[in-house]
Amino acid sequence: MVAEKPSFETMPSLLLQVQENQKKLAQQLSDFQKSFEQNSRPTQKEILTIEETCTLLGVNRSTLYKWEKDGVVVSYGLEKRRYYKYSEIMERIVPLNK
């Protein structure tokens, strides 16, 4: 497909088309960027069950209960269920080598 050479009379309408296309592309790029940022963030639940916390830390229930008793971790209850906050667990993890 060979494009015809634009004439002086068609220039204003062509410039408007280019500007419209530029705005559309800028919006698409902005939408893509927002989508990418949202999808690249790690999705982690804030409230963890006992099993999820044990898996996260690589320990068994008795160790987790001992840490709770010793004040190393804090648990939260709802009815007869026990939960842990992901952010609090991660705050307790500290570098060993300084």
Disulfide bonds with the S-S distance in Angstrom:
none
